[in-house]
Amino acid sequence: MRSKGYAKELLTECEVWAKGNGCQEFASDCEIDNINSLHFHKAMNFTEANRIICFTKLL
C-alpha cells in the first residue's frame, strides 16, 4: 500500500485532531535502520531530534 498517500492522509488527520485538542507538538519515532520511515518523516516536515540505542539484558 506504499506510495498511495494513505500515510500522509492519516498523518494529516491526526495533526488536525491533535491541534483541535490543544496539542502544540507532534512526535514520532522509527527504528534507526528503517530508511523508508526516515524518508517519510522528513518528507512530512518532521525534524530529527535525537538518535538513541536501546539495550536489553536477560536476567
Buried (B, 14 or more C-beta within 10 A) or exposed (E): EEEEEEBEEEBEEEEEEEEEEEEEEEEEEBEEEEEEBBEBBEEBEBEEEEEEEEEEEEE
